[in-house]
Amino acid sequence: MKRMLIIHPHWPPSNTVGVHRVRLIANELYKNDWHATVLTIDEKDYEEDLSYETLKLVDSEVEVIKVRASPVRRILGKRLIGDIGLRGFRALRYRAKSILAKTSYDFIWFSLPSWYTPLMGYGLNRKFNVPFGIDYRDPWVYGLADHQRGFNRATFTVMMARMLEPIALRNASLVSGVSDGYLKGLTARNPKLDTSALLTFQMGFRKSDHFNEVPDFQPPFQRGKRTYVYAGAYSPNWAPLFAIWLQALAQLNNNSSLPNIEFLFIGTGNPELPGIQEQADQLGLNQLVREIPHRIPYLEVQQILRESDGAMVIGSIEPHYSASKLFQCLITAPRVFGFFHRDSEGSDILNQCRATDFFIPYHADLAEGELMAALSTKIASFIDPTHEWTANLKPLEEHSTENNARKFLRAVERVID
């Protein structure tokens, strides 16, 4: 049986989004004749709230080794060094060396973010002659939104990313990502990168993950209201579509009464951006829109989606948007509303599933007024319980975790051979 060392600072009970991509792949290794060792940070050093229920989603065959990270460093009350990958870098590298010195491994795998852990890949490869791969869940180097430009933390972060990315990629045998767009940007920035070592596979899903009941949990719905849910992040590249969607809802609300309806946004807090609730209140939507800005545990989100009247996937203005949350929404929710780039993989998935009744494809060439009119019409259809909606989920099997893991391991084994 081959052995893979997965170095990733977050692991259940962490409630971060990225932990699930790593967990899903690690769970599949044993049945594909690989032993998975996950080297991670002890949850005592996480800053976010924990979700202990997610521990039941980890297969027993996965070996987990934890190390402690340095505490968060602050100056004048402000976080100076807080990233868990940076605080835990030395401990992770020290333990990785100890593991590799004692046991023979065939491959080392890093998944981004955190951005710092793959910087140890080159040294581990040189010392132990073990090939390594880097996986992109998000682009390391990205364009700044207008409000982020200037001499500030965001600009410094991108400058550091441009410096560190080529260092991390030295000697990498495999580079994967959730989107072709991420990898195109990567190869443009790093022209010496071997394009034969590139691989794309989606976030994927394990169907059983989405049907675990959380004891004594009640979804935060208002009694007597039909509730439509957006559960996920809210970032600068997504903010323009959220703003247009809210304006379209206000237009619909002005033209027709929308009684006993609520649109619930969960996990959308972002200190860099105007809040969803703030924007909704300014548009007179305080009776229709409610925001729970903080993240809530993963399994609770799945239960909320199952018991909702529908799920919304509002995405990025970028064509490489991967719409990873689309999988869980299609599997769990009774209907799905989509608003993201027409050239994204999410658009392809909705078309393959014949689930486009409530989908508005975005493109920069479309006038805002035209988009708002189309959105208002689609929202009205979406909240109409007499409008039947079904999705053919068979095409999703291509993106199941089982298929993703086989695709990933075929690429890994080519590297090893």
N, C-alpha and C positions, 0 to 999 in steps of 0.2 A: 504494500500500500504506500503510495506517495504521500508526502507531507507538505503542507502549506502553512507558513507563518503569516498571519494577518495582523498587521500592526495598525491599530485604530484606537484613538483615545476614548471614544464613546462606545458604550455597550449597554444593553439593558442591565439595570433599570433606567438608563438615560432616556429622556423623552424627546430627544432631538430627532429631526426628520432623517438625517443621513444614516443613523444607526441601523435602519431597517434594510437598506441596500446591502450592507455588509453582513447583517444577520441572515438575510435570505440566501445569500451565496454560501455562507459558512454552513448553514443547515443542509445544503445539498451535497456537500463534498463527500461525506461518508458513503452515500449510496452510489457515488461515482468513483469509488476506490481511492479516495483521498482522505487523509486525516487532517482536520482543521485545528490549529492552535491559534487562538485569538489572544494577542498581547494588548492589554488595555489599561486604562487608569481606574483606580478604585473609585467607586461612586461617592465615597466620603469627600472627594475633592471636586465634585461637580458643583456648579453654581445654580443650575436650574432645578426645578422641582422634579422629583423622581416618580417613575411609574412602575411599581414593583409587579404589577399584573403582567407586564411584558416579558418577565422572566419565563413565563410558561410558553412563550413562543420560541424559545431556544431549545434545539434538540439536545438530548443527553450526550450524544457522541461528540459534541463540540467541546474541546478543551479550552478553558478560559484561565489566563494568568493575569493577575492584576498587580500594578505597582502604584506607589503613591506619587503625587505631583507636588510641586512647591505651592505654597499659598499664593493667592492673588496679591500682587504688589501694587500699592497705592501711593500717590504723592498728593498731599493736600486734599485727601478724600476722594481723589479721582483714580480710576483704574489705570495703571501704567502697563502692567503685564497681566492679562487675564485669560488669554486664549489657552485652553486646556492642553493643546498640542505643544505649545511653547513651554508652559509650566511643567509639563511631564516629559519633555524631550530627553533630558539626560537620563532619567530613570528608565524610560522605554528603550533607549539605545543600549544602556548598560545591561538590562535584562535580555535584550535581543542577542547581544554578543554572548552572554552566558548560555542561552538556549542553543544557539547555533554551534557553540564550541562543544556542547555535550551530545547533541543529536543531529543527525544528518537530515537536512531539509532540501526539498526540490525547488521551492519557489517562495518568494516573499511578496506580499501584496499590500499596497497602501491605497486608501480611498480618500479623496479630497472633497470638502475640507475635513479636518483641519489642514491648513496649508503647510505646516512645518515638518510633520513627521516624515514625508518622503525625502527630506534633505539628508537623512541618514542612509538612504538606499545605496548610494555610490560607495560609501565606506564599507557597509556590510557586504556588498558584492565583491569588492576588492579583497577583503580580508578572508571571506569564507567561500568565495566563488559560487555563490547562489544567485541565480537570475532574479530580478524583481520587476514588478509592474506597478503602474500608477493609474488609478481610476478617477475620472472627473465626474462628480455629480453636479458640480457647478463650475463655470469658467473661473480660473485663477485670475487672469487678467481680463478686465472688462471696461467698457466705456462708462464714463461718469455722466450722470444726469446733470442738467443745467444747474440745479440748486446745490450740487455737490462740488462744483468746480471752485478753485481757489486754493489758498494756502491753508489746508485743513487736514484732518485725520484721513478722510476718504482719498484725497490726492496722494498722501504719503503711503497709504495702503497699496494703491495701484502701482506707485513707483517701486515699492519693495517687491511687489509681485513680479514686475518685469525683470528685476534683478535676480530673484530667487528661482523663478521657474526653470531657466536653462540649467541652473546648478542641480536642481532636483532631477532633471531629465537625463543627466549624464549616465550613460551605461544602462538606461532603462530598456528592458527587453520587450516590454509590452505596455502600450498606453491605450486605455479604454475610456469610454465616456457614454453618457446617456443620450447624447445627441451628436449627429454628424457635424452640426454647426460648431459645437465646442471644439471638435478635433480639427476642423478647417482653420479656425482661428489659431489653434495651437501650432499647426504645421506652418502657417504663414509667419508666425513669430519665431519659429525654430526650424528653418529650412533644412538643417542637417539631420533632422529627425527621420529615422527610417520609416517610411510610410507603410511598409509591409508589416510593421509591428502595431498597426492601429486596429482597434476593434470597437464597434458600437453595439451596445445592448441596453434596452430600456430598464427603468426601475423594476418593472415586473410586479408580480403578485403571487402570493400563496393563498388560495381561496379560503383555506381553513382559518387564516388569521382574522378574517372579517366577520366571523360568526361566533365569537366568544362573548358570552354574557358576563357583565360586570355585576357582581352581587350588590344589591341595595343601591344601584345607581339609577337615578331618574334623569332623563334628558332635560335640559333647562328650557323647556317649551312653555309658552303662555297658554293657559287653559282656554280652550274654545277657539284657538287660532290654528290655521294651517301654516306650517312652518317650513321654509325653504332655507337651506343651510349652505354657507360657504365656510369650509374649514381648511385653513392653510395660511401660508405666508402672504405678505403684502410688501413688495419691494419697489424701488424707484422705477424700474422698467415696466412694472405692472400698474403703477399709479394712474397713468393716463386712461387706461381702460376701465378702471374702477370709477374714475370721475365721470366718464361718458355713460357708464352703466347707471350710475346714480341719477344723472341728469335725465336719462331716458325713463327711469322709474318715476321721477318727479313729473315728467311730461304725461306719462300714463295716468298718474294719480290726479293730475289737474283735469284730465279729460273724462275720467270715469271713477266711480267710487270703488275702493278696494277694501271692503270690510273683512274683518276676521282673517287678515293675512299678516304674516311677519317674515321678514328676511333677516336671518341670524348670521352674523359674521363672527367666526371664532378663530383666535390665534393671529389676528391681523395687526396687533400692536407694533408700531415702528416709530421710534422717536424722531426719525429724520423726516417723516411725512405727516401731513394732516390726517387726523384720525378718521376712520370711516364714520363713526358716530357724529363727529364734528361736521363733516361734509353733509351727512344726511339731515342733521338738524337745520343747517343753513338752507337746505332745499325744502324744508317743511315736511320731512319724512320721518319725524321722530316717532310717529305712531306706527310706522311700517318697518323701520330698520332698527335693529338692536345689535350692538357690538359687545362681544366678550373678548377684549384685546389680548389677554394672556393665553398661552398654549395650555391645552388640557390633555390628560393622558390619552395615548394612542387608542387603547381599546374602548375608552369612553367615546372617542370620536366615531369609531366604527358603529357603536350602538346608536349614537345620535343620527348618523346617516341612515341606518336601517329604519329608524322610527320616524324620520322626517317625511315630509310630503314631496321632497325633491332636493337635489344637490346642485350647486352651482360651481362651475370651474371657470374662473375669470383669470386670464393669463397675461402674458407679456406681449409687448409690441414687437419683440424680436422673432424672426422666423425659426430660430433654432430652439424655441420653447418646447420642452419635452412633455409637458402636461402629465407628469407622473401621477398626480392625484386622480387623474381620469380613470385609472384602473379600479381603484377602490370605490369610486363613485358609481361606475357602471355596474360593479358587482353588488353593491349594497343598497343603493338608493332606488326608490321607485321610478324616478325620472331624472334626467340630467340636462342642465342648461349649460351651454358652452359659449364663451366669448374670448377668442384668442386668435393668433395670426393664422391666416388661411394656408400658409406654406409650412406650418409646423407639423411635427409627427402626430400631435394630438388631433389635428384636422384629419389626417389620414386614418387614424384609428376610428374616429366617429363615422367616417364614410364607410369603412370596412364593416362596421357593426350596424350599418343602416340606422344610425341613431342621431340624425341631423335635424330632426323636427324643431329642436330648440337650440340650434347652433347658429351663431352669427360670426362669420369669418371676418377678422380685421385685416385691413391693409392700409398703409399710409396714404395711398392714392384716393381713398374714399373720403368724401366730405363728412365732416362731423355731423351736420344736420341729417344727412342721408343715413348715417350709422344710427343716430338716435331714433329716427323714425322706425327703422328696421328693428332695433332693440325693443322699442315700446310694443310693437306688434308681437314679437316673440315672447316677451315677458307675459303679456296678456294670455297667450296660448299656454305658456308654461304653468301658470297658476290656475288654469281652467281644468277642473278635475274631469270634465267630460271629454277633454282632448286626450284620446288614448295614445300611449307611447310604449313602445317595446324596443329592445335592443337585441341583436343577434350576437351573443357573447362568444360564439365559436372562434372568430378570428383573434380573440384575445389570447387563445392558447399559445400562439406563436411567442407571446411575451411572458409566458408563465415563468416562474422561478426555475422550474425543472429545465425548460428549454434554454433559458438564459445561462444557467450553470453549465450545461453541456457545451454551449457555444463558447463560453469563456474558457472552459477547461481544454477544449480542442485547441484553442489558441495558445494556452499555457503549455500544453504538451508539445506543440510544434517548437516552441522556444526551447524547451528542455532537450528535445531531440536534436 
